[in-house]
């Protein structure tokens, strides 16, 4: 096997964790035509075998089928053959072999519990992202043990207002929550969205989540995902003011490891969007926790319900309170407060209000919330949708359609439109039926965060499987959804599991590095997985291929006139030469395993996000038994 800039250039790619017994199972054999690996040409033999590793015997043999008459796939730049072994269902560990060319796939399992370990690692990502919480050797693993971060003078327990930094009377205790992504900031809108996704994963797939995920709360009789979400909710409660409003953002200092951070913490003002998202997650969480038998969780749920109502009331009275953090152009004086811009436009603010109304109607039966939903449901997803961009809005619509007491006409309209769009839009089920992607995960747009989009697209097909009245359509959709998970697990042109450091979960070739302040490029211990160093913690979903990736413009300054800061950066010599990949590649190969900072801007490709993670967990949970 030849080696490329992203590691070994794979010939036969499979889901490296494996496949549920009754699922579709397709190995992809690749002959690169375009991109960084185009010289690694390959023509498959006529006989492929599925070999049982325990016996060394072939359990299936056959010839691979050429995809699309031998055409080169636009998104991957590959010519592809497909080897379908869906009829192999016996539990075991297997490998796909081309004996004529001495090629083999990574090992994989066939088992109905094949993703359980994967889900554990993916959920534990949130534990590693906890702010202000000690990671012990027992709970985090010795390589990633760290003291509690951001609890010193001027930090989270003593956070000050960004717009009144010198006013000690406005100090707030904002301990807890999760680092949002590769940076350490915390955003109300995004954290609330992530909690809703995690709660939905549990709500619809409770059997997938045990009390044994290895976090400090494990063994307390409560599913660990509910303990983890409660950690996030407790921070969000601190972000809520006495009048019901919620602060929009919290900016934290950086350090590697997190406990090394020494700078102060600041918070942004309350906004309508943050308050609406708070209302939504408080209401939905109230529903989930109230169903638990523990008295303390029932009391917790009652408190969340009160908070949801208070947030709704404040947002109703203050419908357009906006704050654009880290953007002096839109919000003078905000530059430097966190990183990502979290404010919503009018359409997304309406969608947040709609979702809050759905969950408040569920827990209160108050007709005012149903009236709001009925008056606004048509505006939540664009007429051309649903798409990878509005899966969460579609989820809220369909959730309402299943509630007792929902208006019959609205219920019917929501379901009918969704099923029609998913089965008729060219960018949805017809892509699957037409076999548009040889890697079994077609997607209209490859952009920054493409792995998130893959998970979102999987979720849309899972929803179609839940709501389609035609059993054949439902089965086709469920199978389609799994193809996107297979892609994230290695059925892609890189043959790479897009989760970090997953060898212990069965991956032969998983992401070895990512852009993250803790696991930084200049950290010998944590920057990259090597035979001698542990690298980043397991289970983080990286951003994925990004054909829109760009270097900072300072990399291309005329000779003799470099930006001094740019010139002195560790990445300057590399950025002068350009990074290819991810530059100048087919979309699905626009990826490089790197974590270089500015001006190389690796965060556009390899940065993880709790948002990506929550979407992936939501998509994965239905396949975990």
Order of alpha helices (4+ residues) and beta strands (2+ residues): beta-beta-beta-beta-beta-beta-beta-beta-beta-beta-beta-beta-alpha-alpha-beta-beta-alpha-alpha-beta-beta-beta-beta-alpha-alpha-alpha-alpha-alpha-alpha-alpha-alpha-alpha-beta-beta-alpha-alpha-alpha-alpha
